[in-house]
Amino acid sequence: PAQTSACAKLIRNYLTDQRHSGNLEPTKPVLIIQLEAGPGCFSSLLQRALTQHNAPPPAYRYLITNRSQPRKARIPETIQHIETHPQEIAQALAGNQNPVIVIAQHTRVKLGQELVYLHYGDLYQSTVAIGPDQPTPVTELPASYRWQATDTPEAQRLYYRWQKQANLTDWLTGQPEILHPSLTAIMTDYLHRLEAQPLHLPIQQLNLQAIIRAHSTALLSIIRDYGATNLNRLSRTRPPHTPDEIRAAPLNLHSIACWGREEGGWTHVTANRSGSLQQVIIQWPEPSDQNNARRQNTIAATKSA
């Protein structure tokens, strides 16, 4: 409840800013997309928090992707389920005239990441294997990784195979085209500043964010997860040693924040009191000076949640 209350305040203040800026059509619904909603508890609580306010909220159209089936499943009928697919998300955005809000909570396991290794200016693409023998696919490792694995008894140890890329352009050919400009800038900076470092790149989440951005006149993205948000944290990241650790691998939130800046958005990073749970907030267009005070008050409220 504390998280959803803070998130609802952030959304309400953002929409107030957009209304003052003339970007909000009050007769049209505001679209909220929550990526990888899981059992749907957060979305239900957030929708309730958005309506529990003295000022009448605008109409919301709430979409969630890849909802799991919990033991106690009660989600309001006003929340619509769609698949985590670029074409379906783009179709949901067709004709939208109001700002879009995207929420991503703990998507590191569900949305695909790609493991790469930076080594003194060279880029290596990774495959992961269980056991040292000839690799054959097994289902224990998540499909979100480009991996190879064996069915040998040595199921508790991972073996990494690194394939050197001739240049950054070769690696980009396998990535979504919409991300090429921003990934070029981000990876060029990483190759220059990080000496020997494995990276879990949230390619699928960046792709979805970019598609939503391309179909929106104004956008607020709220990404909350465990992961690295600056180069110092990033430099301490190490690859997992067991399949279970792969499933719990932290998200590289630093690359998401960099992507927001590369796309011309206003980006802010906060952390909870323990510093473990990170939050990246990206907003388009950048807030005007007259909205700075409200913006700072909103950010302060999210830190304690």
Disulfide bonds with the S-S distance in Angstrom:
none
